[in-house]
């Protein structure tokens, strides 16, 4: 009986954690999509003049939320 209760509790906990991870992942993907679209728009609007570091300094793109955002021009 205790084993069944523990198994049920573990499964319920795993389901909750799985749902939270799913929601977090969806939100993260959405945020990455937003910043990618923004950077693309700004870069295409003024090719060669867009400065991602300046955009972060102005607070338009929050570095603490997107610490690995970068722009590679090749």
N, C-alpha and C positions, 0 to 999 in steps of 0.2 A: 504494500500500500504506500509506504513512504517513498519507495523507488519510483512508483508511478507518479506520485505528486511532484517529486523532484524532476522527473523527466518532463512532465507537463509544464512546470515552472521554467525549466531551461528552454523549452521550445517556445514558450510565450516570450521570454526575454530575447531570444534569438530573433524572433519575428519583429519585435519592436526595434531592435538594433538594426536589423536589415532595412526596415522602413525608414529609419532615420538616415542611414547611409545612402539610401536611394534618393531621399529628398535633398541631402547635402550635395550629392553628385550632380543631380539635375540643376540645382542652383549654381554650382561651380561652373558647369558647362554653359549655362545661360550667361554668366558673368564673363566668361572667356569669349563667348560669341559677341557680346556687347562691346567689349574692349577691342576685339579684332575688327569689328565693323567700324568703330570710331577711328581707330588708327588708319585703317584703309581709306576712309573718307577724307580725313585730314591730310594724309600723305598724298592722295591723288589730287586734292584741291590745290596744294602748294608743293609740287614735287621738289625734292631737294632742300626744302626749307622747314619741313616739319621736325620739331625737336621734342622727342618723347620725354627727355629729362625735364625740359621746361614745363611741359604739360603736367608732369607729376608734381613739380615745385608749385605750380599754380593751384593744385588740388583737383584738377579735372579728372585725373586718373589717380586713384589712391594706391600708393606703393605698398602700404601694409596689407592691402587686399590682393594685390597682384605683384608680388615682389619679383617675379621672374619675367615680367613683361619687358620685351626688348624689340628693337627694330633692326633688321639686317637688310642692308641695301647692296645687293650683288647683281 
